[in-house]
Amino acid sequence: MPAARPKKENSSSGTPPSDEASSESIKSKRKRQSQSCDACRARKVRCARENPDDAKQSCKHCITLGIPCTYDYQPKKRGPPNLYLRRLQEAAAAAHVERPADESSASPVSVPSPPSAVLSPSVAKTPVTPFLDAPLKPCLPGPIPPSRYPIAADSFHPHFKSDDLADPLSTYPLFNWSFKQHPAPNVIPPLSFYYRPYRLDDIAPRDTISLIIALFFDFVYPLTPCIHKPSFMADLHARREEHDPLFFALVMSTVASTLVQVPRSYLPMERPVVRKLAQTCHEASRHISVASYDPPTSMHVVIRYLDCVYHFCEGHDATQHAAFGEAAHIAVTLRMHEEASYEGLDPIECEVRRRTFWLLFGADKSMSILLGRPICLRDEDCTVHFPKELDDEYITPSAYLPQPHGKTATVSGLNYTSRIFALLGEILVRIRVDKRSPPQGQFATARLEEVQSLHQRILTALIHAPEPLRLKSIHPQSRLPPEFGGAGFRQATFAEVKDFFDNPNASRANALNPFLVMQANLYVTQQLVRFVIEQYRDELIISLQGSIEEVQVAEDRQAVASDLLNILHSIPIQSIATNGPSLVHKVRFVASTLLDAVRKAETAPASAARAHAYLWDFLSILSEIERNYLLDDDQDGNSSCTDGVMIL
C-alpha cells in the first residue's frame, strides 16, 4: 500500500522568506478601499485619508473645504422593489374600510347640497341646474386597468357608491374653500374631466345671459375692448359653447366681470342673486380654463384678464393679482409683447391680442403706482404696436376695412390711455432705479432734465386727441366757480348718483356715450401721472439745491387739484360712475397726497386750500359711487357719507 501523501501546511516551509513578504504586499495593494465619506461620494472623487482604517479621521478634501466629514450613506438594495409588504398593507387598509352596513350608516359623510338660486320671478318656475351638480358620477368607472406590478389598490375603487358623492366645491368659492369645514370628496376628478362642452342653460336662462352680454358691450366694452363683438356674437348665436369648452369659459368670465361692473338698476335681479350668479359663472370658467393651458391661446389671456377685473371689483386682492399674473405670463408666452409674433395671424386675432396686451400693460402700471408693486411689463421690452383705430365691424378675418371718414373708433380711447401709461412706466422705472442708487452731481442734473421732458410730454399727451375725446368746458385755475363745492352741490350730486344706481327708468344717455366714459378715465389718468412726475421733479430739485420754494410747490399742487376738479365737473356724473371703482382709486391717490401737502405747507394760499376742499368733497361723491358697486352691501340707498365726511 503506497504511503499517504503528506498534507500541505498553511504556510509552506519550502517558501523563501522573500517570496512570503512579496505576496503579503500584493494582498495589501489589492485590498478594497473603505467606504468614502458623504462629501466625496457626492462629488464622485477619491476619498483621501491618511489612515483609511480610522473612520473618525477627516479626509483631506473635507479638511480643505472646511466641512464636516461624515459617513451616513447607506447603500440601497439592488433589484426591483419587493411589493409583497405593500400588498399586505393595502389589503389591511381595504379590510378596514369595508365595514358592515350598520357601521357605515352610523357615520355617513354628509355633503351640503347647493341651494337653488332664483334669478328673477320669471325664472323661479324653471329651476336652474347648478353648474357643478352631479359631475362626479360619470367619473367613477370600473376598476382601473392593472399596472405592470399589480397591487391591491388596482381593485380598491368599486366599493365606493356614486350616490354618496356630491360636489361641495360648487357651493363654495374657490378662493375661500376650507377643508376643515367642508369634507373633501371621496374621489377627486382629474382636471380634464371639467374640460367638456356645456350649455348656457346649465348656468342661467339663455335670455338672461344674452341680456348681460348686451350690457357688457354697452357699458364695459368701451374701457375694455378685448373681445371682437361681431365674431363673438356670431359664435354665441351658433351655440359654439356647446362644442368648444374654452369659448364657454370666455362667455362665463364675460358675464361674471359684467355683473360686478354695471349698475344694479340695469339688472332685473336682487343683489344677492347677482353676486351668486357672478360667483357661479366665474367658477364655471375657472374649472374649464385651468384644464386647458396647453397650448396657450389669446382666449386664455382674455379670460384671465376678465377674471382679474371680477376679483378686483369683489375685493379679492390676492386672487386678483394671481389672475393678473397668469394673464401677463400667458401673454408673454405667446410673445404678445413682440410685434414680430403677429406675422401670419388673421386681422381679428391680431387686434384682439394687441388690445388685450395694452389693457394688461395699463393695469400693470396702475398696480405699480397705486399699490407700490414691481413692474411686470417693462416698456423697453415691448415692441408691439398700438391697436389699429378701427371699430370691430371694419375688422374681418381676411382684411382691414377703412374706417368711415369723421367717425372716431372706440379703441382710440385705449390707445391714448396706453400712451399715458407708457409715460407712467418711464417715470416709475427712473424713480425706482434712483431710489436704489441715488444720482449725484451731473447725473442728478441729467436725470432732472429727463423728468422735466417727461413732464412736458404728459401735459401735451392729449392735445391731438380726436374731438369726441376732448373736454368741452374748462374753467381757469385761478377762478374756481363756487358751485364746485358746498352743501347744495353735494346734495344735488348725491341725488343724481342715487337715481343712476336705483332707478331703472333713469336716463342712460350719458352712461351709454362711450367717449364721455373714456374722457373721465383718460384725463384723470393724465393728472395722476402728472402729479407723480411733479413729485419726483421736486425731490430731485431738493437733492441738487438743498431746498425748494414752498410757494411754487403749493401753486403746482393747486394746479393739479384745480385741473382734476375741472375734469370731474366737465363730465356728467353718470359717465364718471360708469368707470367704477378704478377711477375712484386714482382720484383718491391724488387727493389724499395733495391734502397732506396743503396741511404741511405754511404759506399755502387760500385758493389752494379751497381747491383741495372742493376736491375732497368730490371724492366723497366718488366713494358713494364705489359703495354702490359692492354686491355684499344690503343697505341699498343708504349713503355712506354724511355732511361731506367721507367714510374710507
C-alpha positions in Angstrom: 0.0 0.0 0.0 1.6 3.3 -1.0 2.5 5.8 1.5 -0.1 8.5 2.1 0.6 11.9 0.6 1.7 14.4 3.2 -0.9 17.1 4.0 0.0 20.7 2.9 0.7 23.1 5.7 -0.9 26.6 5.7 2.4 28.2 5.4 4.8 26.1 3.2 8.1 25.5 4.9 9.8 25.5 1.5 8.9 29.1 0.6 11.6 31.5 0.9 11.1 34.5 3.2 11.4 36.9 0.4 8.5 35.4 -1.6 6.4 35.4 1.5 6.9 39.2 2.1 6.1 39.9 -1.6 2.8 38.0 -1.5 1.7 39.9 1.6 2.5 43.2 -0.1 0.3 42.2 -3.1 -2.6 41.4 -0.8 -2.4 44.8 0.8 -2.3 46.5 -2.5 -5.4 44.6 -3.7 -7.4 45.3 -0.6 -10.6 47.3 -1.4 -10.7 50.9 -0.2 -13.0 51.5 2.8 -16.2 53.5 2.3 -15.9 57.1 1.0 -17.2 60.0 3.0 -20.6 61.6 2.1 -19.0 64.7 0.5 -16.5 62.8 -1.7 -19.3 60.3 -2.7 -21.5 63.2 -3.8 -18.6 64.9 -5.7 -17.5 61.5 -7.1 -13.9 61.9 -6.2 -11.5 59.6 -4.4 -11.7 60.0 -0.6 -8.1 60.6 0.6 -7.4 59.8 4.2 -4.0 59.2 5.8 -5.3 56.2 7.7 -8.1 54.5 5.8 -9.0 52.3 8.8 -9.7 55.2 11.1 -13.4 56.2 10.4 -13.1 59.2 12.8 -10.4 60.9 10.8 -11.4 63.6 8.3 -10.3 63.2 4.7 -8.1 65.8 3.0 -10.9 67.1 0.8 -13.2 67.9 3.7 -10.4 69.5 5.6 -9.6 71.7 2.6 -13.2 72.7 2.1 -13.8 73.2 5.8 -16.8 70.9 6.0 -17.7 68.0 8.4 -16.6 64.6 7.2 -19.5 62.2 7.7 -20.2 58.6 6.8 -24.0 58.5 6.9 -24.6 57.0 3.5 -26.4 53.6 3.5 -26.2 51.6 0.2 -29.6 50.6 -1.2 -30.6 47.1 -2.0 -30.3 46.3 -5.7 -33.1 45.0 -7.9 -36.8 45.9 -8.3 -38.7 46.7 -5.1 -40.5 43.9 -3.3 -44.2 44.7 -3.3 -45.2 41.9 -1.0 -45.2 44.1 2.1 -47.1 46.9 0.2 -49.8 44.4 -0.9 -50.3 43.3 2.7 -50.6 46.9 4.0 -53.1 47.8 1.3 -55.2 44.7 1.8 -55.4 45.5 5.5 -56.5 49.1 4.6 -59.2 47.7 2.3 -60.4 45.4 5.0 -60.5 48.3 7.4 -62.6 50.5 5.1 -65.1 47.7 4.2 -67.3 47.8 7.3 -70.7 46.3 7.9 -73.7 48.3 6.6 -74.8 49.3 10.1 -71.4 50.8 11.0 -71.3 52.8 7.7 -74.8 54.2 8.2 -73.9 55.3 11.7 -71.4 57.9 10.5 -72.2 58.9 6.9 -70.2 61.5 5.0 -72.6 64.4 4.8 -72.1 66.9 2.0 -74.1 70.1 1.8 -76.3 70.3 -1.2 -76.2 73.6 -3.1 -79.1 75.9 -2.6 -81.4 76.6 -5.5 -80.9 80.2 -6.8 -83.7 82.1 -8.3 -82.7 84.7 -10.9 -85.9 86.6 -11.3 -89.6 86.0 -10.7 -89.9 84.6 -14.2 -87.1 82.2 -13.6 -88.5 80.9 -10.4 -90.7 78.5 -12.2 -87.8 76.9 -14.0 -85.2 75.7 -11.5 -81.6 76.4 -12.7 -79.3 73.3 -12.7 -76.1 74.3 -10.8 -73.0 74.1 -13.0 -71.2 71.5 -10.9 -74.1 69.4 -9.6 -73.5 65.7 -10.1 -70.3 66.0 -12.1 -68.6 63.2 -10.3 -71.0 60.3 -11.1 -69.6 59.7 -14.6 -66.1 59.9 -13.1 -66.4 56.5 -11.4 -65.8 53.8 -14.0 -64.9 50.2 -13.1 -61.6 49.1 -11.8 -58.6 50.8 -13.3 -56.5 48.8 -15.7 -53.9 46.6 -13.9 -50.4 48.0 -13.9 -47.2 46.2 -14.7 -46.8 45.4 -11.0 -50.4 44.8 -9.8 -51.2 45.8 -6.2 -54.2 45.7 -4.1 -55.1 49.4 -5.0 -55.9 48.2 -8.5 -59.2 46.8 -7.3 -59.8 49.3 -4.4 -62.4 51.5 -6.0 -65.7 49.6 -6.7 -66.8 49.7 -3.1 -67.5 53.4 -3.4 -71.1 54.3 -4.1 -71.7 57.1 -6.6 -74.9 58.1 -4.7 -72.8 59.0 -1.7 -70.8 61.5 -3.7 -71.6 65.1 -4.1 -69.6 68.2 -5.1 -69.2 70.6 -2.2 -66.9 72.8 -4.4 -69.9 74.1 -6.4 -71.4 75.8 -3.4 -68.3 77.5 -2.0 -66.0 79.9 -3.8 -62.6 78.6 -4.9 -60.8 81.5 -3.2 -62.1 80.6 0.3 -62.6 76.8 0.3 -62.0 75.4 3.8 -61.0 71.7 4.1 -61.9 71.6 7.8 -65.4 72.9 7.3 -66.3 71.0 4.2 -65.1 67.4 3.9 -63.2 66.6 0.8 -64.9 64.4 -1.8 -64.1 60.7 -1.8 -62.8 60.9 -5.3 -61.1 64.0 -6.8 -61.7 64.0 -10.6 -58.9 64.9 -12.9 -58.8 68.5 -14.3 -59.6 67.1 -17.8 -63.0 66.0 -16.5 -64.3 69.5 -16.4 -63.0 70.3 -19.9 -66.1 69.3 -21.8 -68.9 71.1 -23.6 -71.7 72.8 -21.6 -74.9 74.6 -22.3 -75.6 78.2 -21.1 -78.9 77.0 -19.7 -76.9 74.9 -17.2 -76.0 78.3 -15.5 -78.9 80.6 -16.2 -81.7 81.0 -18.8 -80.2 81.9 -22.2 -82.2 85.2 -22.3 -80.6 86.3 -19.0 -77.1 85.6 -20.3 -77.9 87.5 -23.6 -79.1 90.5 -21.5 -75.8 90.5 -19.5 -73.7 90.2 -22.7 -75.6 93.2 -24.2 -74.8 95.2 -21.0 -71.2 94.3 -21.4 -71.0 95.8 -24.9 -73.0 98.9 -23.8 -71.2 99.8 -20.6 -68.0 97.8 -20.1 -66.6 97.3 -23.6 -65.5 100.9 -24.3 -63.0 100.7 -21.4 -62.0 97.0 -22.0 -62.4 96.2 -25.8 -60.7 92.8 -25.5 -63.5 90.9 -27.4 -64.3 91.2 -31.1 -68.0 91.8 -31.0 -69.2 90.6 -34.5 -67.4 87.2 -34.3 -68.2 86.8 -30.6 -71.9 87.3 -31.1 -71.9 85.1 -34.2 -70.3 82.3 -32.2 -72.8 82.8 -29.4 -75.8 82.6 -31.8 -74.3 79.5 -33.3 -74.0 77.9 -29.8 -70.3 77.4 -30.1 -70.1 76.9 -26.4 -71.8 73.5 -26.8 -68.8 72.1 -28.6 -66.0 74.4 -27.5 -65.4 74.4 -23.7 -62.9 77.3 -23.8 -65.5 79.5 -25.5 -68.0 78.6 -22.8 -65.4 79.7 -20.3 -64.9 83.0 -22.1 -68.7 83.6 -22.0 -68.8 82.8 -18.3 -65.9 85.2 -17.5 -67.5 87.9 -19.6 -70.8 87.5 -17.7 -69.0 87.5 -14.2 -67.0 90.6 -14.9 -70.1 92.4 -16.3 -72.3 91.7 -13.3 -69.8 93.4 -10.9 -69.3 96.4 -13.2 -72.8 97.6 -14.3 -75.2 99.5 -12.1 -77.6 97.1 -10.3 -80.6 99.0 -11.6 -79.8 97.7 -15.1 -80.3 94.1 -13.9 -83.7 92.7 -13.0 -82.3 90.7 -10.0 -81.7 91.2 -6.4 -78.2 92.0 -5.3 -77.5 88.6 -3.5 -78.7 86.8 -6.7 -76.4 88.9 -8.8 -73.5 88.1 -6.6 -74.3 84.4 -6.6 -74.6 84.3 -10.4 -71.3 86.1 -10.8 -69.6 83.7 -8.5 -71.1 80.7 -10.3 -70.0 82.0 -13.7 -66.5 82.7 -12.5 -66.1 79.2 -11.0 -67.5 77.6 -14.2 -64.9 79.4 -16.2 -62.1 78.6 -13.8 -62.8 74.9 -13.7 -62.6 74.7 -17.5 -59.7 77.0 -18.2 -57.3 75.5 -15.7 -57.5 72.2 -17.6 -56.6 73.8 -21.0 -53.4 75.8 -20.5 -51.5 73.9 -23.2 -51.4 75.0 -25.9 -52.0 78.6 -24.7 -54.2 80.9 -26.8 -55.2 84.6 -26.8 -58.6 83.4 -25.4 -56.8 82.3 -22.2 -55.3 85.8 -21.7 -58.7 87.4 -22.2 -60.4 85.0 -19.8 -57.7 85.7 -17.1 -57.9 89.4 -17.6 -61.7 89.4 -17.1 -61.2 87.2 -14.0 -58.8 89.8 -12.7 -61.4 92.5 -13.2 -64.0 90.3 -11.4 -61.8 89.8 -8.4 -60.8 93.4 -8.3 -64.4 94.5 -8.0 -65.2 91.8 -5.5 -62.3 92.8 -3.3 -60.3 89.5 -3.6 -56.9 91.2 -3.7 -54.6 88.1 -3.7 -56.8 86.3 -6.2 -56.9 89.4 -8.4 -53.1 89.6 -8.6 -52.9 85.8 -9.2 -55.3 86.1 -12.1 -53.3 89.1 -13.5 -50.1 87.2 -13.1 -51.5 84.3 -15.1 -52.8 86.7 -17.9 -49.5 88.5 -18.1 -47.3 85.4 -18.2 -49.5 83.7 -20.8 -49.3 86.8 -22.9 -45.5 86.8 -22.7 -45.5 83.1 -23.5 -47.5 83.9 -26.7 -44.9 86.8 -27.3 -47.8 89.3 -27.5 -45.3 92.0 -26.5 -43.3 91.5 -29.7 -44.6 92.8 -33.0 -42.8 90.1 -34.9 -45.1 87.4 -33.4 -48.1 88.9 -35.2 -46.9 88.0 -38.6 -49.2 85.4 -40.2 -52.2 86.0 -37.9 -55.5 87.0 -39.2 -56.7 90.6 -38.5 -59.2 89.7 -35.8 -56.6 87.7 -33.8 -54.0 90.4 -34.2 -56.3 93.2 -32.9 -57.6 91.1 -30.0 -54.0 90.3 -29.0 -52.9 94.0 -29.2 -55.9 95.3 -27.3 -55.6 92.7 -24.6 -51.9 93.3 -24.2 -52.2 97.0 -23.8 -55.0 96.5 -21.3 -52.6 94.4 -19.3 -49.9 97.0 -19.7 -52.1 99.7 -18.3 -53.3 97.5 -15.4 -49.7 96.7 -14.6 -48.7 100.4 -14.3 -51.8 101.2 -12.2 -51.0 98.5 -9.7 -47.4 99.6 -9.6 -48.2 103.2 -8.7 -51.3 102.7 -6.5 -50.1 99.6 -4.7 -46.3 100.0 -4.9 -45.8 96.7 -6.7 -42.9 95.9 -9.1 -43.4 96.5 -12.8 -44.2 93.3 -14.7 -44.3 94.5 -18.3 -41.5 96.9 -19.0 -41.8 99.4 -21.8 -38.3 98.7 -23.1 -39.3 95.0 -23.6 -42.3 95.8 -25.7 -42.2 96.3 -29.5 -45.9 95.7 -30.2 -47.8 98.4 -32.0 -50.9 100.1 -30.7 -54.2 98.6 -31.9 -55.5 99.9 -35.2 -58.1 102.6 -34.7 -60.9 100.7 -36.4 -64.3 99.7 -35.0 -64.9 95.9 -34.8 -67.3 95.9 -37.8 -64.3 97.0 -40.0 -62.1 94.2 -38.9 -62.8 90.9 -40.7 -61.0 87.5 -40.7 -59.4 88.3 -44.1 -58.8 92.1 -44.2 -59.0 95.5 -42.5 -61.7 97.7 -44.0 -61.4 101.5 -44.0 -63.0 103.4 -41.1 -65.5 105.9 -42.4 -64.2 109.5 -42.5 -65.1 111.5 -39.5 -66.1 108.5 -37.3 -63.8 108.1 -34.3 -63.1 104.5 -33.4 -63.9 103.4 -29.9 -60.5 101.8 -29.4 -58.9 105.3 -29.8 -59.5 105.8 -26.1 -57.5 102.7 -25.2 -54.6 103.9 -27.4 -54.4 107.3 -25.8 -54.6 105.8 -22.3 -51.8 103.3 -23.2 -49.6 106.3 -24.2 -50.2 107.9 -20.9 -49.4 104.6 -19.0 -46.2 104.3 -21.1 -45.1 107.6 -19.7 -46.0 106.4 -16.2 -43.8 103.4 -16.8 -40.9 105.6 -17.8 -41.1 107.7 -14.7 -41.6 104.7 -12.4 -38.5 103.0 -13.7 -36.4 106.1 -13.1 -37.8 106.6 -9.6 -37.1 103.0 -8.5 -33.6 102.9 -10.1 -32.7 106.2 -8.4 -34.1 105.0 -5.1 -31.7 102.1 -5.1 -28.7 104.2 -6.4 -29.4 108.0 -6.0 -27.8 110.0 -8.8 -25.2 112.6 -7.7 -23.7 115.7 -9.4 -24.0 115.8 -13.2 -26.0 112.5 -13.2 -28.7 114.1 -11.0 -28.8 117.1 -13.3 -29.2 114.9 -16.3 -32.0 113.0 -14.5 -33.8 116.2 -13.7 -33.7 117.1 -17.4 -35.2 113.8 -18.3 -38.0 114.2 -15.7 -38.8 117.7 -17.0 -39.0 116.3 -20.5 -41.5 113.7 -19.3 -43.5 116.4 -17.6 -43.8 118.3 -20.8 -44.8 115.2 -22.7 -47.6 114.3 -20.2 -49.0 117.9 -20.3 -49.3 117.6 -24.1 -50.3 114.0 -24.3 -53.9 114.7 -25.2 -53.5 117.8 -27.4 -54.1 115.8 -30.6 -56.9 113.6 -29.2 -60.0 113.3 -31.5 -62.8 115.7 -31.0 -65.1 113.2 -29.2 -62.4 112.6 -26.5 -61.8 116.3 -25.7 -63.3 118.1 -22.7 -65.9 120.6 -23.6 -65.6 123.2 -20.8 -62.6 124.2 -18.8 -62.5 126.9 -16.1 -59.4 128.9 -15.3 -57.3 127.5 -12.5 -57.4 130.8 -10.6 -61.2 131.1 -10.6 -63.0 128.0 -9.5 -66.8 128.5 -9.6 -68.5 128.4 -6.2 -70.8 125.7 -7.5 -67.8 123.3 -7.5 -68.4 122.7 -3.8 -70.8 123.3 -0.9 -73.7 121.6 0.6 -76.0 122.3 -2.3 -73.7 120.7 -4.8 -73.2 117.6 -2.6 -76.9 117.1 -2.2 -77.7 117.5 -5.9 -74.9 115.2 -7.0 -75.8 112.5 -4.4 -79.4 112.6 -5.7 -78.1 112.0 -9.3 -75.9 109.1 -8.1 -78.8 107.5 -6.2 -81.1 107.9 -9.3 -78.4 106.4 -11.5 -78.0 103.3 -9.4 -81.5 102.7 -8.1 -83.9 104.0 -10.8 -84.3 101.6 -13.7 -86.1 104.3 -15.7 -83.4 106.9 -15.3 -81.8 108.3 -18.4 -78.8 106.3 -19.6 -77.7 108.6 -22.4 -74.5 109.8 -20.7 -73.6 106.4 -19.5 -74.1 104.9 -23.0 -71.8 107.5 -24.6 -68.5 105.7 -24.8 -66.5 108.8 -25.4 -67.8 110.6 -22.3 -66.9 107.5 -20.3 -63.4 107.3 -21.7 -62.9 111.0 -21.2 -63.1 110.5 -17.4 -60.6 107.7 -17.5 -58.2 109.5 -19.9 -58.0 112.8 -18.1 -57.9 111.5 -14.6 -55.1 109.2 -15.5 -53.2 112.1 -17.1 -53.5 114.1 -13.9 -52.3 111.1 -11.9 -49.2 110.7 -14.0 -48.6 114.5 -14.0 -48.7 114.5 -10.2 -46.2 111.6 -9.9 -43.8 113.3 -12.3 -44.0 116.7 -10.4 -43.5 115.0 -7.1 -40.3 113.4 -8.3 -39.1 116.5 -10.0 -39.4 118.4 -6.7 -37.4 115.7 -4.9 -34.6 116.0 -7.5 -34.5 119.8 -7.1 -34.2 119.4 -3.3 -31.4 116.9 -3.7 -29.5 119.3 -6.1 -30.2 122.6 -4.4 -30.9 121.6 -0.8 -34.3 123.4 -0.7 -37.2 124.4 -2.9 -39.7 127.3 -2.9 -42.7 126.3 -0.9 -44.9 128.9 -2.7 -44.1 127.3 -6.1 -44.8 123.8 -4.8 -48.1 125.0 -3.4 -49.0 126.6 -6.7 -48.2 123.4 -8.6 -50.3 121.3 -6.2 -53.2 123.8 -6.6 -52.9 123.5 -10.4 -53.3 119.7 -10.2 -56.3 119.9 -7.8 -57.9 122.6 -10.0 -57.4 120.7 -13.2 -58.7 117.5 -11.6 -61.8 119.3 -10.4 -62.3 120.8 -13.8 -62.2 117.4 -15.4 -64.6 115.9 -12.9 -67.1 118.7 -13.3 -66.9 118.8 -17.1 -68.1 115.2 -17.4 -71.6 114.0 -16.4 -71.7 112.1 -13.2 -73.3 109.1 -14.9 -70.3 108.8 -17.2 -67.9 109.1 -14.3 -69.9 106.4 -12.4 -69.7 104.0 -15.3 -65.9 103.9 -14.8 -66.5 102.2 -11.5 -64.0 101.8 -8.6 -60.8 102.0 -10.6 -61.4 105.7 -11.3 -62.1 106.3 -7.6 -58.8 104.8 -6.6 -56.9 107.2 -8.9 -58.7 110.3 -7.7 -58.3 109.2 -4.0 -54.5 108.6 -4.5 -54.0 112.2 -5.8 -56.5 113.9 -3.4 -55.1 112.3 -0.3 -51.5 113.2 -1.2 -52.5 116.7 -2.1 -54.3 117.2 1.2 -51.2 116.2 3.1 -49.1 118.7 1.1 -51.6 121.6 1.9 -51.7 120.8 5.6 -47.9 120.8 5.8 -47.4 124.0 3.7 -47.3 127.1 5.9 -47.5 129.6 3.1 -50.2 127.8 1.0 -52.6 130.4 -0.5 -56.3 130.3 0.4 -57.2 129.4 -3.1 -55.2 126.2 -2.8 -57.0 125.2 0.4 -60.4 125.9 -1.3 -59.4 123.8 -4.3 -58.4 120.9 -2.1 -61.6 121.2 0.0 -63.7 121.0 -3.2 -61.7 118.0 -4.4 -62.2 116.3 -1.1 -65.9 117.0 -1.4 -66.0 115.4 -4.8 -64.1 112.4 -3.6 -66.9 111.8 -1.1 -69.2 111.5 -4.0 -66.9 109.1 -5.8 -66.8 107.0 -2.7 -70.6 106.8 -2.8 -70.3 105.6 -6.4 -67.7 103.0 -5.3 -70.0 101.8 -2.5 -72.9 101.2 -4.9 -70.8 98.7 -6.8 -70.4 96.4 -3.8 -72.6 93.4 -4.1 -72.4 92.3 -0.4 -73.9 95.5 1.0 -77.6 95.0 1.9 -78.3 98.7 2.8 -79.5 99.8 -0.6 -79.9 103.5 -0.9 -78.3 104.5 2.4 -75.5 106.9 1.8 -72.1 106.2 3.3 -71.3 109.9 3.5 -72.8 112.4 5.9 -72.4 116.1 5.5 -69.3 115.7 3.3 -67.5 113.5 5.8 -66.2 110.5 3.8 -66.1 107.1 5.3 -63.0 105.4 3.7 
